[in-house]
Structures are given as C-alpha cells and as structure tokens.
Amino acid sequence: MRYFSVAEIAKKWDISERSVRNYCAQNRVDGAFIAGKTWKIPENAKKPVRMNKKKEQSVTLLDVLKEQKINKYSGGIYHKTQIDLTYNSNHIEGSRLSHDQTRYIFETNTIGVENEVLNVDDVLETANHFRCIDMIIDHAKTTLSENFIKDLHLTLKNGTSDSRKEGFVVVDYKKVPNEVGGMNTALSEEVPGRMKGLLKEYNGKKEKTFEDILDFHVRFERIHPFQDGNVTLRYCENVA
C-alpha cells in the first residue's frame, strides 16, 4: 500500500492542505494515520463527501489547536499561541526573556546565550508554561475545577527556586498575604471559599460570553489565590 502526503492528496482532490488535515483529524479519511509529525494517507483513499455549509463551518478553534498540537504544525495558530501567550504572560510576571528567546525554547528546547546572564527560573517557567497550555487544550471540555487550577500551578512552578522555598506552597493556595499592583488581595483564609464561589458561578453558566471570561479574570486576580504565578494562570485558563 502506498501512502500520500497531505500536499499530494490536496493536489489530487483539488482542495487546500488545511481541508485535508481537518478531514484526517475528524476521522473522515479511511486508513489515514499520523507518522511522526505528518499524516499518511492511502493512495486510494476517497475524498470525503462535502457536508452542507453549516456543518463545514463547525470546525472550532479548539479543533484546530488540537490538530496542530498533535502534528507539531509550525507557523499555525497553536505555534503562535504557545510563543506569544507564554512571552506576554511571563513578561508580566517579571521574566526577562525576549520574545525570540521564548520562541527558540519552544522550537528547539534549547537556548543560546552569548555575553548574557539568564535567570534559570525564567527558562524553567517558560518551558513549564508551554506544558500548561497543552494541559488546557487537552482538558478544554472538562469543567474547570480547583484541582485542575492547582495542577496548573504545580506544573508552572515545578523545579523553580520558589518550589524549594520554605513556606511557598506549589500544590495549594497561598499561606501568607500578597498584593497585586499595590492592591491588597484575599486573605489566605478567605481563598478556598472565594475560589469555590467563583468556580460555582462560572461553571453554572451554560454559555460563557467574552464578558463572563473577563469577569472571571478580574475576580481571580482580586483573590490572587497563589503566592506567585497568578497572572500566568489567569491567561492560561481560557486559552482554548
């Protein structure tokens, strides 16, 4: 059995390569499978029957993110989301890595340094942030819970100097007061109750609007449930 590439099938079927990938990701091409980072498609595979326009447009951003994540697709929305979101959220938290350095870590899992001193925590949190985004994409259809948010925080701070500090908790909410932008946040003893209330209200909405997401972000920041890394988690939680 001979197998064709996405580009070859796209030319044969006279459609875009993106359409071919979507068909494969939706299991609509018999015998197609992923080998390494690319789809392999049987030479005798039949072009899927075109659905009506409404169904054709039902492919969501989440579908595209999952498909590009699986295929390690370079230059797509997944690639851009990982780099831009990680750079911007970490930069707000004080990371000194440049956008190019962030991109290099994502694309090569290495970092080149010349006449420069880098903070190890900045590098670790950048690599960990990529994992957080993958976790969000993989669990985007799961109800947002306290345990999942705590898992994200543990993943983000794993291996950093903060995780080794006495009194700094990476598997639970903060134990001492903190502030954001000079404003006081929830007291440590208030955090569990306020987080439960926030999630109960948020998860109770059948269809979440952009305004609902913004409201969640604002209230999450006012609680500031973790000792550090709250801004990064706020951006991660609704990436998908």
N, C-alpha and C positions, 0 to 999 in steps of 0.2 A: 504494500500500500504506500503510495506517495502522499506526502503532505505538503501543502502550500502555506506560504506566509500570509499574514494579513494583507500586505500590499498586493500580493499576487491575486488573492481572492477578490479584493476590492476592484482590481482591474477587470477580472473575469466577470464579476457580477455588475460592473459599472455603477458602483456606489462608493461612498467615502470609506476610508480606513476606519474612521470612528464608528460608522454604522456596523462594520464587520465586527469590531471589538464589542460593541453593545450587544449584537446578536449572540456572540460567543458567551459573554458574561451572563446573559439571560437564558443560557442553555437551549438556544434555539437552533444551534448548528450541530447536527448529529456527528459524533466522533471527534469533535474539536476538544483539545486539551492544552494545558499550559506546560511548556518545557522550558525551564529556566525562567526567562522573563518575557517570552513571546508565545503567542497562540500558534498551535499546529493544527491545520485544518485539512481533512481528507480531500484529495483532488476531486472526488466525485460527490462531495457534499452539495446538497441542494440549497439554493438561496431561499431563506425563509419567506413565507407568504407575507406580503406587506399588510400590516394592520391598518385599521382606519386611523385617520389623522389624530383623533383624540388619544388613542392608545399609543401611537407612535411618540407622542409628546409626554408620555407618562414616566420617562426616564428622569430620575431626580438627580440633584447634585450629589446626594449621598451615594447613589448608584455609581456615578462617575468616580467619586473619591475612592470607593471600594475597589472598582475595577482597575484604576490607575495604581492604587496601593499594591494590589496583588501582582500586577505586571511590572512594578517599578518603573512606570512610564515617566520619562524625562521631559520636562518642559510643560507638563499639563497643570491643571488646577491643583492636584494633590501635591506636586513638586513645589509649586508657588506657595500653597498654603503652609506647608511644613517650614519653608525657609522664612517667609515674611512674618507669619504669626509668631514663630519662635524668636526671631530677631526683635520684633517690636515689643512683645510681652516681656522678654528677658531684659531688654534695654530699659523698660520702665522700672524693673526691679533693680537696676544698677549695673547690669552686665556691661563690660567694656569691649566685648567682641564686636567687630564690624559686621556689616551685612555680608560682605564677601567671605569673612572667616566663618560665619554661620553657614553659609551656602557650602563652603568647602568641607566642613564637618559632615553635613548631611550627604553630600555627593560622594565623598571618598572615605569617610570615617577616619580621617587624619586631619592634621592641621600643620601648616608650615609657618614657622616663626623665624624672623630674621631681625636681629637687633631690637627685640621686643620681649617684654616680660608679660606673660599671661597668667591670669588667676585660674587656678585649677578648678575651682568651684564654677566659674563661668563656663568652662568647657564641659564639665560634668552635667551641669544643669541644662546646657544646650542639647547634649545627646539625650538626656532624660526627657526633655520636653518633646523631642521627636517621638519617643515612646508613648508619652501621654496623648498626643494627637492620634496615634494609631489606636490606642485604647478607646478613645472617644468614637472614632469611626467604627470600630468593631462592635461597640455596645450602644450605638446611637439610638436603637429602637428599644433599649431597655429603660425602664423607669429610673430616673435619676434618684440616687439614694445617698444617705450619709456614708455608708460603707464604700461605695464607689468613689465618692469625693475623697475619702481618706486614702483609698488605694492610689488615687492620682497623686496625692501629696506625698505619699511614701515613695512612689516611682520618681517624682520630680526631685526629691531631696536625697535619694539613695546615693550613698558614697561621698556626699559633700561634708565639709567640715561642720556644718550645722548639725548633721545627723550624729556627730560624735560629741556634741556639747552636752554637758550635764544640765538637765532642766529643759532642753529643747526637745519637744516631742514631735516625731515624724509620723507616728501611727495614730495620733489622736489630736484633739483640739488643744489650743494654747492653754498654758497653765499660769501665765503672768500677763498683765495688761499690755496692749500695744496700741499704736495710733497710725493713722494714715493721713498724710497731708496736713499734719498739725491738729487733726481732729481725733478726739477720743473714740474708741470703738467699744463693742460689747465687752462687759466684764467676763472673765473666763467662766464664772459660774452661770452666766446667762447664755453662753454659746449653745449648749445642747438643746435647750428649749426653743431658742430662736431659730436654730437651724431646722429643727423638726417642723416648726410652724411655717417657715419659708418653703420647705420642700412639699409639705402637705398642700399648701395653697397653690404652688406652682404645678405640681403633678395633678391637681384637681381640675385644671383647665383642659378641656378636650382638644381644643385647637389653640396653640400658643402663637400669639402675634409677635411682631418685632417689638412692640411696646412692652409686652409681657417679659420678653428676654431682657430688655433694658432695665425694667423694674427689678428683675431678679438680680442683675449685676449690681445695681445700686445698693440693694438691701444686703447682698452678700458682702460687699465691701464695707458696709457700715457695721456688720457683725465682725468681719475680719477674723474668721474662726481659727486660723493657724498662726503660729508665731511668725512665719515668713513664707513667701511664695503664694500669697493670696491673689495677687494681680495675675500671675501666670495661670493659676487655676481658673480664675474668672474668665479669661479669654478661651481657655481650653474647653470648658464645659459645654459651650454651644457652637463649637467649630463645625459640627455636622448639621 
